[in-house]
Amino acid sequence: MVSPTRGRTEIFGRDSRLVESREAVGFLPENPYFYKYLTGEETLRFFGRLCGMKGTTLTNRVNELLDLVRLNKARDRRLGTYSKGMLQRIGLAQALIHDPRLMVLDEPTAGVDPAGSREIRDLIIDLKRRGITVLFSSHLLAQAQEICDRIGILADGVLVREGHLQELIAIENQTELVIADASDELVREIESLVTRSKAKLLERRRSTTTLETLFLESTGGSHKASAAAKAAAGRQTADEQVRKQK
Amino acid sequence: MTNRETASALQPFNGATVVKRHRVFSFSRVLAITSNTLTELTRLKVFYVLLVFGLLLIGSSIFMAQFSFQQEFQILKDVSLGSISIFTSLLAIVATARMLPQDIEDRTVYTILAKPVPRFEYVVGKIAGVLVLLAISTLVMVAAFLTVLYMREEAVLHATARQMAGAPPDQLADALRAVRASAFNVDLVPGIIIIFLKACLLTALTLFVSTFATSTIFTIVVMVFVYFIGHLEATAREYWLHEHGSGLITRVFLAIVALLFPDLQAFNLVDDIVAGTAISTAVFIKTALLGIFYTVIYTLLAVFVFYGKEL
């Protein structure tokens, strides 16, 4: 879209300025606006035809993707009537229509409600499982931490940090224990063990869930709320400690 | 069914579509954009309002028939063809002016160009959509006009036959022939084709202006100026040549003016045809080629500007 001032970019060995390099890319811009007068199904058909798809291949792919993004019931509704979350999901479906190897997603959950945001997050994790490379740009750092394997931090247009997420955020000299159903006695015992050794206990507190999980549980918006609550509890402790370290 | 269950039903990535060879030009991609543009335009309410306007204008000419049948047919043809000309020109400018800026403003252009679609296919697909719309609306209006003309012709034929019931057969046949001659004239067909080509030219020029214009209003205002200047240009040129002679500088200047402001008056063949002047095939072909030439040049210029545009 933009000509480089210098240097070049390649997508799987093809110059990014060549039109054919885009065959391998699915792109979802920030706040995507599609043609409001088209229905969900027509939108996917249009983008499929742009990628040279037709006939039963296209029809099957459209059906498959409408199922994937759970918009089958809204397939005949015009996009003008879609909610923000639905638009993001149809956006993901159009980006996937030609089965790309690379997905570029710019703020895919910006302005979407928590339940919709979680659905999109799950979809992205599914793409990752299927072997598709996802380039994900976001200001929602907690979400980036949930989704990404590798991260890069940009500041004023310069890549200041880059690498595997776990390596970058690990705190070398600290260990976490998350224990369920621990008696006061057990906790005291562990603390005294720590005191007797050379190690230092930095913090002791009750695990908490996340506000997102609380919201989803309260509104019945998630089918994976309990699993997420467990995962989130551990994460919360890590977050606290990172802050303390700083 | 949950997301995850559905997702697992989806085939893992296999890259089948990626290895497919990319074609430099694909008619089906252009067709996809053309049909989408046509869908957009037909789903815009303004199109129907304009169409109704055009049809009403033709219909209203029926009620102006307070004159002799020759005058009545003359007025009917004048009003109908005039409104077809204005309506197609208006539709060409209004429909095209918002096309590219709207796509850029709404950012729909990003999602389209992020697919393997060359920019010229996008521009060509867009303009083709408007041209198909213009062709359809011209055909609809011409069909309405011919129906009205035929109905009036039949009515006048019956009235004449009734009035001359006692007259000798030769005289009656002559009178009926005179009615038929002043109704439909086959010369109208090339005149209508030229009206359509004028609208095509205006579409391409509007598209070109919209590639560098800052807003839709700006494009429309520029095009309204072009429209009026284009119609007055021939007179101004004659005056200029008369005053300044036809030196090289003058001719170059006039050629530049002619490229910026196409001589639209040259496309008003219908005026002469309705007035009864026969149009030679040579004039028709020359005017048609001029229309096609302008349309192609402006489309190429639009593609050229759009290629260099930072989106």
Interface residues (C-beta under 8 A of the other chain):
Chain A: M1 V2 S3 V19 E20 R22 E23 A24 V25 F27 L28 P29 N31 P32 Y33 F34 Y35 Y37 L38 E42 F46 F47 R49 L50 C51 G52 M53 K54 E64 D67 L68 R70 G91 Q94 H98 D99 P100 R101 E119 D122 L123 D126 R129 R130 G131 I132 H223
Chain B: M1 T2 N3 R4 T6 A7 A9 L10 P12 F13 N14 G15 A16 T17 V18 K20 H22 R23 S26 S28 R29 L31 A32 I33 N36 T39 E40 R43 L44 D106 R107 T108 Y110 T111 I112 L113 A114 K115 P116 V117 P118 E310 L311
